[in-house]
Amino acid sequence: MIAKDSVESADDKYDAIRTTKQGALADEADAKHMEKFAEIEDEMSNAEEADSQKVKADAEHLYVAAKKQGKQSKRLDMEADARHLKVLAAREQIDAMDSADDAVRTWEDATAIARKADKDLAAADQASQKVNAAILKKAVDEAPRSK
């Protein structure tokens, strides 16, 4: 008969393995959500980049139109508006680059978390196999032998 303490020891080992697997599966789920978030963040940064290019083009058109303006005060106002739009476009472009950098970092973090989760799952599977083999060996060793 298998000793009670060895059964409790095996149960403790299985509990630890189960906890490790649950943590790794939660990490995998987190990594997948992070990857999705990174994809969305990247798409948003691309849209922000495109918007900044449109604003920059609008500023250029306004600047060209200002140069053709006959009235000095109107020309100066239009040129000031064009400069303001250029500044706005530059800020949007910087924001887009920051968002793209954030997306890359999020993706890298997600990849690292997923890699660790895979490693943890593999280690838990290996530990489970070792416990199974040890229990089986102990059961075989303790089984009555027929002669």
PyMOL CGO cylinders between C-alpha atoms (Angstrom):
from pymol import cmd
from pymol.cgo import CYLINDER

trace = [
    CYLINDER, 0.00, 0.00, 0.00, 1.23, 3.49, -0.89, 0.3, 1, 1, 1, 1, 1, 1,
    CYLINDER, 1.23, 3.49, -0.89, 2.10, 5.56, 2.16, 0.3, 1, 1, 1, 1, 1, 1,
    CYLINDER, 2.10, 5.56, 2.16, -0.17, 8.49, 3.04, 0.3, 1, 1, 1, 1, 1, 1,
    CYLINDER, -0.17, 8.49, 3.04, 2.71, 10.98, 3.14, 0.3, 1, 1, 1, 1, 1, 1,
    CYLINDER, 2.71, 10.98, 3.14, 3.79, 10.06, -0.40, 0.3, 1, 1, 1, 1, 1, 1,
    CYLINDER, 3.79, 10.06, -0.40, 0.21, 10.61, -1.64, 0.3, 1, 1, 1, 1, 1, 1,
    CYLINDER, 0.21, 10.61, -1.64, 0.12, 14.03, 0.05, 0.3, 1, 1, 1, 1, 1, 1,
    CYLINDER, 0.12, 14.03, 0.05, 3.54, 14.82, -1.39, 0.3, 1, 1, 1, 1, 1, 1,
    CYLINDER, 3.54, 14.82, -1.39, 2.31, 13.88, -4.87, 0.3, 1, 1, 1, 1, 1, 1,
    CYLINDER, 2.31, 13.88, -4.87, -0.83, 15.97, -4.35, 0.3, 1, 1, 1, 1, 1, 1,
    CYLINDER, -0.83, 15.97, -4.35, 1.33, 18.93, -3.32, 0.3, 1, 1, 1, 1, 1, 1,
    CYLINDER, 1.33, 18.93, -3.32, 3.46, 18.50, -6.43, 0.3, 1, 1, 1, 1, 1, 1,
    CYLINDER, 3.46, 18.50, -6.43, 0.37, 18.27, -8.66, 0.3, 1, 1, 1, 1, 1, 1,
    CYLINDER, 0.37, 18.27, -8.66, -1.05, 21.40, -7.00, 0.3, 1, 1, 1, 1, 1, 1,
    CYLINDER, -1.05, 21.40, -7.00, 2.19, 23.27, -7.71, 0.3, 1, 1, 1, 1, 1, 1,
    CYLINDER, 2.19, 23.27, -7.71, 2.17, 22.05, -11.31, 0.3, 1, 1, 1, 1, 1, 1,
    CYLINDER, 2.17, 22.05, -11.31, -1.47, 23.07, -11.73, 0.3, 1, 1, 1, 1, 1, 1,
    CYLINDER, -1.47, 23.07, -11.73, -0.72, 26.53, -10.31, 0.3, 1, 1, 1, 1, 1, 1,
    CYLINDER, -0.72, 26.53, -10.31, 2.21, 26.93, -12.68, 0.3, 1, 1, 1, 1, 1, 1,
    CYLINDER, 2.21, 26.93, -12.68, 0.07, 25.89, -15.66, 0.3, 1, 1, 1, 1, 1, 1,
    CYLINDER, 0.07, 25.89, -15.66, -2.76, 28.23, -14.69, 0.3, 1, 1, 1, 1, 1, 1,
    CYLINDER, -2.76, 28.23, -14.69, -0.33, 31.12, -14.39, 0.3, 1, 1, 1, 1, 1, 1,
    CYLINDER, -0.33, 31.12, -14.39, 1.25, 30.29, -17.73, 0.3, 1, 1, 1, 1, 1, 1,
    CYLINDER, 1.25, 30.29, -17.73, -2.14, 30.02, -19.45, 0.3, 1, 1, 1, 1, 1, 1,
    CYLINDER, -2.14, 30.02, -19.45, -3.15, 33.40, -17.97, 0.3, 1, 1, 1, 1, 1, 1,
    CYLINDER, -3.15, 33.40, -17.97, 0.14, 34.86, -19.23, 0.3, 1, 1, 1, 1, 1, 1,
    CYLINDER, 0.14, 34.86, -19.23, -0.55, 33.45, -22.70, 0.3, 1, 1, 1, 1, 1, 1,
    CYLINDER, -0.55, 33.45, -22.70, -3.98, 35.09, -22.71, 0.3, 1, 1, 1, 1, 1, 1,
    CYLINDER, -3.98, 35.09, -22.71, -2.44, 38.38, -21.56, 0.3, 1, 1, 1, 1, 1, 1,
    CYLINDER, -2.44, 38.38, -21.56, 0.17, 38.17, -24.32, 0.3, 1, 1, 1, 1, 1, 1,
    CYLINDER, 0.17, 38.17, -24.32, -2.52, 37.64, -26.97, 0.3, 1, 1, 1, 1, 1, 1,
    CYLINDER, -2.52, 37.64, -26.97, -4.46, 40.66, -25.69, 0.3, 1, 1, 1, 1, 1, 1,
    CYLINDER, -4.46, 40.66, -25.69, -1.28, 42.73, -25.68, 0.3, 1, 1, 1, 1, 1, 1,
    CYLINDER, -1.28, 42.73, -25.68, -0.54, 41.70, -29.28, 0.3, 1, 1, 1, 1, 1, 1,
    CYLINDER, -0.54, 41.70, -29.28, -4.04, 42.78, -30.34, 0.3, 1, 1, 1, 1, 1, 1,
    CYLINDER, -4.04, 42.78, -30.34, -3.60, 46.07, -28.49, 0.3, 1, 1, 1, 1, 1, 1,
    CYLINDER, -3.60, 46.07, -28.49, -0.24, 46.59, -30.21, 0.3, 1, 1, 1, 1, 1, 1,
    CYLINDER, -0.24, 46.59, -30.21, -1.84, 45.97, -33.61, 0.3, 1, 1, 1, 1, 1, 1,
    CYLINDER, -1.84, 45.97, -33.61, -4.57, 48.52, -32.86, 0.3, 1, 1, 1, 1, 1, 1,
    CYLINDER, -4.57, 48.52, -32.86, -2.02, 50.99, -31.55, 0.3, 1, 1, 1, 1, 1, 1,
    CYLINDER, -2.02, 50.99, -31.55, 0.03, 50.54, -34.74, 0.3, 1, 1, 1, 1, 1, 1,
    CYLINDER, 0.03, 50.54, -34.74, -3.03, 51.10, -36.94, 0.3, 1, 1, 1, 1, 1, 1,
    CYLINDER, -3.03, 51.10, -36.94, -3.88, 54.23, -34.97, 0.3, 1, 1, 1, 1, 1, 1,
    CYLINDER, -3.88, 54.23, -34.97, -0.34, 55.56, -35.33, 0.3, 1, 1, 1, 1, 1, 1,
    CYLINDER, -0.34, 55.56, -35.33, -0.51, 54.96, -39.09, 0.3, 1, 1, 1, 1, 1, 1,
    CYLINDER, -0.51, 54.96, -39.09, -3.79, 56.88, -39.27, 0.3, 1, 1, 1, 1, 1, 1,
    CYLINDER, -3.79, 56.88, -39.27, -2.29, 59.68, -37.17, 0.3, 1, 1, 1, 1, 1, 1,
    CYLINDER, -2.29, 59.68, -37.17, 0.71, 59.79, -39.52, 0.3, 1, 1, 1, 1, 1, 1,
    CYLINDER, 0.71, 59.79, -39.52, -1.61, 60.04, -42.53, 0.3, 1, 1, 1, 1, 1, 1,
    CYLINDER, -1.61, 60.04, -42.53, -3.58, 62.83, -40.85, 0.3, 1, 1, 1, 1, 1, 1,
    CYLINDER, -3.58, 62.83, -40.85, -0.39, 64.74, -40.12, 0.3, 1, 1, 1, 1, 1, 1,
    CYLINDER, -0.39, 64.74, -40.12, 0.59, 64.47, -43.79, 0.3, 1, 1, 1, 1, 1, 1,
    CYLINDER, 0.59, 64.47, -43.79, -2.82, 65.89, -44.81, 0.3, 1, 1, 1, 1, 1, 1,
    CYLINDER, -2.82, 65.89, -44.81, -2.47, 68.79, -42.38, 0.3, 1, 1, 1, 1, 1, 1,
    CYLINDER, -2.47, 68.79, -42.38, 1.04, 69.44, -43.68, 0.3, 1, 1, 1, 1, 1, 1,
    CYLINDER, 1.04, 69.44, -43.68, -0.26, 69.46, -47.27, 0.3, 1, 1, 1, 1, 1, 1,
    CYLINDER, -0.26, 69.46, -47.27, -3.06, 71.86, -46.23, 0.3, 1, 1, 1, 1, 1, 1,
    CYLINDER, -3.06, 71.86, -46.23, -0.45, 74.13, -44.67, 0.3, 1, 1, 1, 1, 1, 1,
    CYLINDER, -0.45, 74.13, -44.67, 1.57, 74.12, -47.89, 0.3, 1, 1, 1, 1, 1, 1,
    CYLINDER, 1.57, 74.12, -47.89, -1.50, 74.98, -49.96, 0.3, 1, 1, 1, 1, 1, 1,
    CYLINDER, -1.50, 74.98, -49.96, -2.42, 77.78, -47.56, 0.3, 1, 1, 1, 1, 1, 1,
    CYLINDER, -2.42, 77.78, -47.56, 1.13, 79.12, -47.72, 0.3, 1, 1, 1, 1, 1, 1,
    CYLINDER, 1.13, 79.12, -47.72, 1.09, 79.11, -51.54, 0.3, 1, 1, 1, 1, 1, 1,
    CYLINDER, 1.09, 79.11, -51.54, -2.30, 80.84, -51.52, 0.3, 1, 1, 1, 1, 1, 1,
    CYLINDER, -2.30, 80.84, -51.52, -0.99, 83.41, -49.05, 0.3, 1, 1, 1, 1, 1, 1,
    CYLINDER, -0.99, 83.41, -49.05, 1.88, 84.30, -51.38, 0.3, 1, 1, 1, 1, 1, 1,
    CYLINDER, 1.88, 84.30, -51.38, -0.68, 85.10, -54.10, 0.3, 1, 1, 1, 1, 1, 1,
    CYLINDER, -0.68, 85.10, -54.10, -2.73, 87.30, -51.76, 0.3, 1, 1, 1, 1, 1, 1,
    CYLINDER, -2.73, 87.30, -51.76, -2.58, 90.95, -52.67, 0.3, 1, 1, 1, 1, 1, 1,
    CYLINDER, -2.58, 90.95, -52.67, -3.43, 92.47, -49.30, 0.3, 1, 1, 1, 1, 1, 1,
    CYLINDER, -3.43, 92.47, -49.30, -0.53, 92.50, -46.89, 0.3, 1, 1, 1, 1, 1, 1,
    CYLINDER, -0.53, 92.50, -46.89, -2.61, 91.92, -43.73, 0.3, 1, 1, 1, 1, 1, 1,
    CYLINDER, -2.61, 91.92, -43.73, -4.52, 89.03, -45.32, 0.3, 1, 1, 1, 1, 1, 1,
    CYLINDER, -4.52, 89.03, -45.32, -1.26, 87.47, -46.56, 0.3, 1, 1, 1, 1, 1, 1,
    CYLINDER, -1.26, 87.47, -46.56, 0.34, 87.70, -43.12, 0.3, 1, 1, 1, 1, 1, 1,
    CYLINDER, 0.34, 87.70, -43.12, -2.72, 86.12, -41.48, 0.3, 1, 1, 1, 1, 1, 1,
    CYLINDER, -2.72, 86.12, -41.48, -2.71, 83.28, -44.00, 0.3, 1, 1, 1, 1, 1, 1,
    CYLINDER, -2.71, 83.28, -44.00, 1.02, 82.72, -43.54, 0.3, 1, 1, 1, 1, 1, 1,
    CYLINDER, 1.02, 82.72, -43.54, 0.54, 82.64, -39.75, 0.3, 1, 1, 1, 1, 1, 1,
    CYLINDER, 0.54, 82.64, -39.75, -2.26, 80.08, -40.21, 0.3, 1, 1, 1, 1, 1, 1,
    CYLINDER, -2.26, 80.08, -40.21, 0.02, 78.01, -42.47, 0.3, 1, 1, 1, 1, 1, 1,
    CYLINDER, 0.02, 78.01, -42.47, 2.79, 78.06, -39.86, 0.3, 1, 1, 1, 1, 1, 1,
    CYLINDER, 2.79, 78.06, -39.86, 0.30, 77.05, -37.18, 0.3, 1, 1, 1, 1, 1, 1,
    CYLINDER, 0.30, 77.05, -37.18, -0.84, 74.12, -39.35, 0.3, 1, 1, 1, 1, 1, 1,
    CYLINDER, -0.84, 74.12, -39.35, 2.77, 73.08, -39.94, 0.3, 1, 1, 1, 1, 1, 1,
    CYLINDER, 2.77, 73.08, -39.94, 3.40, 73.06, -36.19, 0.3, 1, 1, 1, 1, 1, 1,
    CYLINDER, 3.40, 73.06, -36.19, 0.22, 71.06, -35.66, 0.3, 1, 1, 1, 1, 1, 1,
    CYLINDER, 0.22, 71.06, -35.66, 1.28, 68.57, -38.36, 0.3, 1, 1, 1, 1, 1, 1,
    CYLINDER, 1.28, 68.57, -38.36, 4.73, 68.21, -36.79, 0.3, 1, 1, 1, 1, 1, 1,
    CYLINDER, 4.73, 68.21, -36.79, 3.19, 67.52, -33.37, 0.3, 1, 1, 1, 1, 1, 1,
    CYLINDER, 3.19, 67.52, -33.37, 0.83, 64.97, -34.88, 0.3, 1, 1, 1, 1, 1, 1,
    CYLINDER, 0.83, 64.97, -34.88, 3.74, 63.28, -36.60, 0.3, 1, 1, 1, 1, 1, 1,
    CYLINDER, 3.74, 63.28, -36.60, 5.69, 63.14, -33.33, 0.3, 1, 1, 1, 1, 1, 1,
    CYLINDER, 5.69, 63.14, -33.33, 2.62, 61.67, -31.60, 0.3, 1, 1, 1, 1, 1, 1,
    CYLINDER, 2.62, 61.67, -31.60, 2.31, 59.11, -34.39, 0.3, 1, 1, 1, 1, 1, 1,
    CYLINDER, 2.31, 59.11, -34.39, 5.96, 58.10, -33.98, 0.3, 1, 1, 1, 1, 1, 1,
    CYLINDER, 5.96, 58.10, -33.98, 5.53, 57.83, -30.20, 0.3, 1, 1, 1, 1, 1, 1,
    CYLINDER, 5.53, 57.83, -30.20, 2.46, 55.65, -30.71, 0.3, 1, 1, 1, 1, 1, 1,
    CYLINDER, 2.46, 55.65, -30.71, 4.34, 53.46, -33.16, 0.3, 1, 1, 1, 1, 1, 1,
    CYLINDER, 4.34, 53.46, -33.16, 7.19, 53.09, -30.65, 0.3, 1, 1, 1, 1, 1, 1,
    CYLINDER, 7.19, 53.09, -30.65, 4.66, 52.18, -27.95, 0.3, 1, 1, 1, 1, 1, 1,
    CYLINDER, 4.66, 52.18, -27.95, 3.16, 49.56, -30.26, 0.3, 1, 1, 1, 1, 1, 1,
    CYLINDER, 3.16, 49.56, -30.26, 6.59, 48.02, -30.84, 0.3, 1, 1, 1, 1, 1, 1,
    CYLINDER, 6.59, 48.02, -30.84, 7.36, 47.93, -27.11, 0.3, 1, 1, 1, 1, 1, 1,
    CYLINDER, 7.36, 47.93, -27.11, 3.96, 46.40, -26.35, 0.3, 1, 1, 1, 1, 1, 1,
    CYLINDER, 3.96, 46.40, -26.35, 4.51, 43.76, -29.03, 0.3, 1, 1, 1, 1, 1, 1,
    CYLINDER, 4.51, 43.76, -29.03, 7.98, 42.96, -27.69, 0.3, 1, 1, 1, 1, 1, 1,
    CYLINDER, 7.98, 42.96, -27.69, 6.62, 42.67, -24.14, 0.3, 1, 1, 1, 1, 1, 1,
    CYLINDER, 6.62, 42.67, -24.14, 3.84, 40.39, -25.37, 0.3, 1, 1, 1, 1, 1, 1,
    CYLINDER, 3.84, 40.39, -25.37, 6.36, 38.21, -27.17, 0.3, 1, 1, 1, 1, 1, 1,
    CYLINDER, 6.36, 38.21, -27.17, 8.52, 37.92, -24.05, 0.3, 1, 1, 1, 1, 1, 1,
    CYLINDER, 8.52, 37.92, -24.05, 5.50, 37.05, -21.89, 0.3, 1, 1, 1, 1, 1, 1,
    CYLINDER, 5.50, 37.05, -21.89, 4.33, 34.43, -24.40, 0.3, 1, 1, 1, 1, 1, 1,
    CYLINDER, 4.33, 34.43, -24.40, 7.83, 32.93, -24.60, 0.3, 1, 1, 1, 1, 1, 1,
    CYLINDER, 7.83, 32.93, -24.60, 8.00, 32.68, -20.79, 0.3, 1, 1, 1, 1, 1, 1,
    CYLINDER, 8.00, 32.68, -20.79, 4.50, 31.15, -20.67, 0.3, 1, 1, 1, 1, 1, 1,
    CYLINDER, 4.50, 31.15, -20.67, 5.52, 28.52, -23.22, 0.3, 1, 1, 1, 1, 1, 1,
    CYLINDER, 5.52, 28.52, -23.22, 8.62, 27.74, -21.19, 0.3, 1, 1, 1, 1, 1, 1,
    CYLINDER, 8.62, 27.74, -21.19, 6.57, 27.50, -17.97, 0.3, 1, 1, 1, 1, 1, 1,
    CYLINDER, 6.57, 27.50, -17.97, 4.03, 25.19, -19.62, 0.3, 1, 1, 1, 1, 1, 1,
    CYLINDER, 4.03, 25.19, -19.62, 6.79, 22.94, -20.92, 0.3, 1, 1, 1, 1, 1, 1,
    CYLINDER, 6.79, 22.94, -20.92, 8.43, 22.83, -17.49, 0.3, 1, 1, 1, 1, 1, 1,
    CYLINDER, 8.43, 22.83, -17.49, 5.09, 22.03, -15.85, 0.3, 1, 1, 1, 1, 1, 1,
    CYLINDER, 5.09, 22.03, -15.85, 4.45, 19.23, -18.35, 0.3, 1, 1, 1, 1, 1, 1,
    CYLINDER, 4.45, 19.23, -18.35, 7.90, 17.82, -17.70, 0.3, 1, 1, 1, 1, 1, 1,
    CYLINDER, 7.90, 17.82, -17.70, 7.39, 18.02, -13.92, 0.3, 1, 1, 1, 1, 1, 1,
    CYLINDER, 7.39, 18.02, -13.92, 4.04, 16.30, -14.28, 0.3, 1, 1, 1, 1, 1, 1,
    CYLINDER, 4.04, 16.30, -14.28, 5.65, 13.49, -16.27, 0.3, 1, 1, 1, 1, 1, 1,
    CYLINDER, 5.65, 13.49, -16.27, 8.31, 13.06, -13.59, 0.3, 1, 1, 1, 1, 1, 1,
    CYLINDER, 8.31, 13.06, -13.59, 5.71, 12.90, -10.82, 0.3, 1, 1, 1, 1, 1, 1,
    CYLINDER, 5.71, 12.90, -10.82, 3.64, 10.40, -12.84, 0.3, 1, 1, 1, 1, 1, 1,
    CYLINDER, 3.64, 10.40, -12.84, 6.70, 8.24, -13.43, 0.3, 1, 1, 1, 1, 1, 1,
    CYLINDER, 6.70, 8.24, -13.43, 7.71, 8.37, -9.77, 0.3, 1, 1, 1, 1, 1, 1,
    CYLINDER, 7.71, 8.37, -9.77, 4.20, 7.41, -8.62, 0.3, 1, 1, 1, 1, 1, 1,
    CYLINDER, 4.20, 7.41, -8.62, 4.05, 4.56, -11.11, 0.3, 1, 1, 1, 1, 1, 1,
    CYLINDER, 4.05, 4.56, -11.11, 7.48, 3.30, -10.08, 0.3, 1, 1, 1, 1, 1, 1,
    CYLINDER, 7.48, 3.30, -10.08, 6.55, 3.48, -6.39, 0.3, 1, 1, 1, 1, 1, 1,
    CYLINDER, 6.55, 3.48, -6.39, 3.30, 1.60, -7.06, 0.3, 1, 1, 1, 1, 1, 1,
    CYLINDER, 3.30, 1.60, -7.06, 5.17, -1.10, -8.99, 0.3, 1, 1, 1, 1, 1, 1,
    CYLINDER, 5.17, -1.10, -8.99, 7.84, -1.36, -6.30, 0.3, 1, 1, 1, 1, 1, 1,
    CYLINDER, 7.84, -1.36, -6.30, 5.24, -1.68, -3.54, 0.3, 1, 1, 1, 1, 1, 1,
    CYLINDER, 5.24, -1.68, -3.54, 2.94, -4.10, -5.39, 0.3, 1, 1, 1, 1, 1, 1,
    CYLINDER, 2.94, -4.10, -5.39, 2.88, -7.61, -3.98, 0.3, 1, 1, 1, 1, 1, 1,
    CYLINDER, 2.88, -7.61, -3.98, 5.09, -9.95, -5.97, 0.3, 1, 1, 1, 1, 1, 1,
    CYLINDER, 5.09, -9.95, -5.97, 3.72, -13.31, -6.98, 0.3, 1, 1, 1, 1, 1, 1,
    CYLINDER, 3.72, -13.31, -6.98, 6.18, -16.15, -7.06, 0.3, 1, 1, 1, 1, 1, 1,
]
cmd.load_cgo(trace, "trace")
